[in-house]
């Protein structure tokens, strides 16, 4: 087959949106689109992929796939890939995808192009666009190996509904248990419904100007008002001060994000921070220092004390929402 | 406990990136150890101290200048190093080629664990740790924020960051680990450390001497800068409340997000 195989990631019993994004992109490439979905209970979810262009859906289901452990998932996926013989493999550059994709590429003895924000097919070749230096530069990259393994940043492409043949086949994989050496002792996932910063559509972020961990509550309140696709973030200064966990950090040594709206509260806008959020569609900056560099990049700037602005903004949004 | 740390020298995060062909202009750049690799170096030294002995070996692929970052790691407390000094190989190296060279160098060493940063902060690929592990035939745990080896050094209990939470795993050693922020606080090199580092052994080899023949599997065709962002408007108003009202109105009517 000369088509595309996508990896459909399952999390909390659902296929992640990123899988639909890469499936519909694969359909645009032309050729057959095969999907591989791995997880406990994956069989019931598989038909959803047909709505986004999957012609054939390979299901690897079983209790041993309840938690993501790279070796088992990589072995299962590689077995499906050996059956499908795709010329292109697309994965999502989610937290799991960043672990999974290079391991798959290594097992197939090819390279990978990771965390791409655009892909175009030119003949048999895929040219992928990816940020480097946390978004301070972009590279157009071509894969020389076969298959071409490419991971796509979540939210970068958008999912388009397009019908695929959707034939579901359950695959019994033979795992080499001697290679599966890591054993999961426990998994702790916060009972939050907030999306990860890299996948959020709205981020309300706080920096040094927040003055302390106790003040982030109002940013959480503001994010909640924006709805379930919103979450909170933080600058490196706030994280290094211990006010927020490092998983909240946006910037060059944290997460690179690209939401529809980024609200920066008390963030001066260091080059490392701007690199990490510079591709946000709309940037709002609230800072009492009119000279803060963030105002040179913000679409809307409010020069005032955030401790007065944010509570007032919460009230005003509540009024609008009625 | 014997460990190997793979580190990459990268431009400091303050660097304003300029494009030169299919790479970046290197004039005026301050070169440093990639931030996540600093966590890897610190963890290796910390574990050596905690476990009462052993050796920390640095492995780095890079041109002549990379030796400065190797010496910095030695000054922090690493014991010796392999510098794969091969400008021609390095210039074309993608994550695949980098992993081939690093794995070839690591193969000849004795170790209980290999530490790397979860990604280099120049190309941001996040691929090398998994690829090195695969080439060495070892288990890999990425995004590690806590590392606790057993007293017999036969296994380790590690905590890795996953989306929205954490996962705790038991892994037999040797194994490959990629460091995430939160693992530790990297130390600064002390003055006596810097003096001692000058005398620590560094084995300099090129890729050919390591028997590495694999070339890159990806190639950069073009580089560009993101479109410059223009300053927008400063919201006017008599006080914070009025400004907040105007901002809410703009988010509602112009951005249409509320």
Boltz contact constraints between the chains, C-beta under 6 A:
constraints:
  - contact:
      token1: [A, 95]
      token2: [B, 163]
      max_distance: 6.0
  - contact:
      token1: [A, 98]
      token2: [B, 126]
      max_distance: 6.0
  - contact:
      token1: [A, 99]
      token2: [B, 142]
      max_distance: 6.0
  - contact:
      token1: [A, 102]
      token2: [B, 127]
      max_distance: 6.0
  - contact:
      token1: [A, 102]
      token2: [B, 130]
      max_distance: 6.0
  - contact:
      token1: [A, 102]
      token2: [B, 131]
      max_distance: 6.0
  - contact:
      token1: [A, 103]
      token2: [B, 130]
      max_distance: 6.0
  - contact:
      token1: [A, 106]
      token2: [B, 131]
      max_distance: 6.0
  - contact:
      token1: [A, 106]
      token2: [B, 134]
      max_distance: 6.0
  - contact:
      token1: [A, 110]
      token2: [B, 217]
      max_distance: 6.0
  - contact:
      token1: [A, 111]
      token2: [B, 94]
      max_distance: 6.0
  - contact:
      token1: [A, 111]
      token2: [B, 96]
      max_distance: 6.0
  - contact:
      token1: [A, 111]
      token2: [B, 217]
      max_distance: 6.0
  - contact:
      token1: [A, 111]
      token2: [B, 218]
      max_distance: 6.0
  - contact:
      token1: [A, 112]
      token2: [B, 127]
      max_distance: 6.0
  - contact:
      token1: [A, 113]
      token2: [B, 218]
      max_distance: 6.0
  - contact:
      token1: [A, 114]
      token2: [B, 125]
      max_distance: 6.0
  - contact:
      token1: [A, 114]
      token2: [B, 126]
      max_distance: 6.0
  - contact:
      token1: [A, 114]
      token2: [B, 127]
      max_distance: 6.0
  - contact:
      token1: [A, 132]
      token2: [B, 123]
      max_distance: 6.0
  - contact:
      token1: [A, 132]
      token2: [B, 124]
      max_distance: 6.0
  - contact:
      token1: [A, 133]
      token2: [B, 17]
      max_distance: 6.0
  - contact:
      token1: [A, 136]
      token2: [B, 17]
      max_distance: 6.0
  - contact:
      token1: [A, 137]
      token2: [B, 17]
      max_distance: 6.0
  - contact:
      token1: [A, 137]
      token2: [B, 223]
      max_distance: 6.0
  - contact:
      token1: [A, 137]
      token2: [B, 225]
      max_distance: 6.0
  - contact:
      token1: [A, 138]
      token2: [B, 224]
      max_distance: 6.0
  - contact:
      token1: [A, 139]
      token2: [B, 220]
      max_distance: 6.0
  - contact:
      token1: [A, 139]
      token2: [B, 223]
      max_distance: 6.0
  - contact:
      token1: [A, 140]
      token2: [B, 221]
      max_distance: 6.0
  - contact:
      token1: [A, 140]
      token2: [B, 222]
      max_distance: 6.0
  - contact:
      token1: [A, 141]
      token2: [B, 218]
      max_distance: 6.0
  - contact:
      token1: [A, 141]
      token2: [B, 220]
      max_distance: 6.0
  - contact:
      token1: [A, 142]
      token2: [B, 219]
      max_distance: 6.0
  - contact:
      token1: [A, 142]
      token2: [B, 221]
      max_distance: 6.0
  - contact:
      token1: [A, 143]
      token2: [B, 218]
      max_distance: 6.0
  - contact:
      token1: [A, 144]
      token2: [B, 217]
      max_distance: 6.0
  - contact:
      token1: [A, 145]
      token2: [B, 217]
      max_distance: 6.0
  - contact:
      token1: [A, 181]
      token2: [B, 139]
      max_distance: 6.0
  - contact:
      token1: [A, 181]
      token2: [B, 172]
      max_distance: 6.0
  - contact:
      token1: [A, 182]
      token2: [B, 139]
      max_distance: 6.0
  - contact:
      token1: [A, 182]
      token2: [B, 169]
      max_distance: 6.0
  - contact:
      token1: [A, 182]
      token2: [B, 171]
      max_distance: 6.0
  - contact:
      token1: [A, 183]
      token2: [B, 170]
      max_distance: 6.0
  - contact:
      token1: [A, 184]
      token2: [B, 169]
      max_distance: 6.0
  - contact:
      token1: [A, 185]
      token2: [B, 168]
      max_distance: 6.0
  - contact:
      token1: [A, 185]
      token2: [B, 170]
      max_distance: 6.0
  - contact:
      token1: [A, 186]
      token2: [B, 168]
      max_distance: 6.0
  - contact:
      token1: [A, 187]
      token2: [B, 167]
      max_distance: 6.0
  - contact:
      token1: [A, 188]
      token2: [B, 165]
      max_distance: 6.0
  - contact:
      token1: [A, 188]
      token2: [B, 166]
      max_distance: 6.0
  - contact:
      token1: [A, 189]
      token2: [B, 164]
      max_distance: 6.0
  - contact:
      token1: [A, 189]
      token2: [B, 165]
      max_distance: 6.0
  - contact:
      token1: [A, 190]
      token2: [B, 164]
      max_distance: 6.0
  - contact:
      token1: [A, 190]
      token2: [B, 165]
      max_distance: 6.0
  - contact:
      token1: [A, 196]
      token2: [B, 163]
      max_distance: 6.0
  - contact:
      token1: [A, 246]
      token2: [B, 181]
      max_distance: 6.0
  - contact:
      token1: [A, 246]
      token2: [B, 182]
      max_distance: 6.0
  - contact:
      token1: [A, 252]
      token2: [B, 13]
      max_distance: 6.0
  - contact:
      token1: [A, 252]
      token2: [B, 121]
      max_distance: 6.0
  - contact:
      token1: [A, 253]
      token2: [B, 35]
      max_distance: 6.0
  - contact:
      token1: [A, 261]
      token2: [B, 257]
      max_distance: 6.0
  - contact:
      token1: [A, 272]
      token2: [B, 13]
      max_distance: 6.0
  - contact:
      token1: [A, 282]
      token2: [B, 255]
      max_distance: 6.0
  - contact:
      token1: [A, 296]
      token2: [B, 231]
      max_distance: 6.0
  - contact:
      token1: [A, 297]
      token2: [B, 229]
      max_distance: 6.0
  - contact:
      token1: [A, 298]
      token2: [B, 232]
      max_distance: 6.0
  - contact:
      token1: [A, 299]
      token2: [B, 232]
      max_distance: 6.0
  - contact:
      token1: [A, 300]
      token2: [B, 232]
      max_distance: 6.0
  - contact:
      token1: [A, 300]
      token2: [B, 235]
      max_distance: 6.0
  - contact:
      token1: [A, 300]
      token2: [B, 250]
      max_distance: 6.0
  - contact:
      token1: [A, 301]
      token2: [B, 234]
      max_distance: 6.0
  - contact:
      token1: [A, 302]
      token2: [B, 235]
      max_distance: 6.0
  - contact:
      token1: [A, 302]
      token2: [B, 243]
      max_distance: 6.0
  - contact:
      token1: [A, 302]
      token2: [B, 247]
      max_distance: 6.0
  - contact:
      token1: [A, 304]
      token2: [B, 240]
      max_distance: 6.0
  - contact:
      token1: [A, 304]
      token2: [B, 243]
      max_distance: 6.0
  - contact:
      token1: [A, 308]
      token2: [B, 240]
      max_distance: 6.0
  - contact:
      token1: [A, 309]
      token2: [B, 240]
      max_distance: 6.0
  - contact:
      token1: [A, 309]
      token2: [B, 244]
      max_distance: 6.0
  - contact:
      token1: [A, 312]
      token2: [B, 240]
      max_distance: 6.0
  - contact:
      token1: [A, 312]
      token2: [B, 241]
      max_distance: 6.0
  - contact:
      token1: [A, 312]
      token2: [B, 244]
      max_distance: 6.0
  - contact:
      token1: [A, 313]
      token2: [B, 244]
      max_distance: 6.0
  - contact:
      token1: [A, 313]
      token2: [B, 248]
      max_distance: 6.0
  - contact:
      token1: [A, 316]
      token2: [B, 244]
      max_distance: 6.0
  - contact:
      token1: [A, 316]
      token2: [B, 245]
      max_distance: 6.0
  - contact:
      token1: [A, 316]
      token2: [B, 248]
      max_distance: 6.0
  - contact:
      token1: [A, 317]
      token2: [B, 248]
      max_distance: 6.0
  - contact:
      token1: [A, 317]
      token2: [B, 258]
      max_distance: 6.0
  - contact:
      token1: [A, 320]
      token2: [B, 248]
      max_distance: 6.0
  - contact:
      token1: [A, 320]
      token2: [B, 252]
      max_distance: 6.0
  - contact:
      token1: [A, 320]
      token2: [B, 258]
      max_distance: 6.0
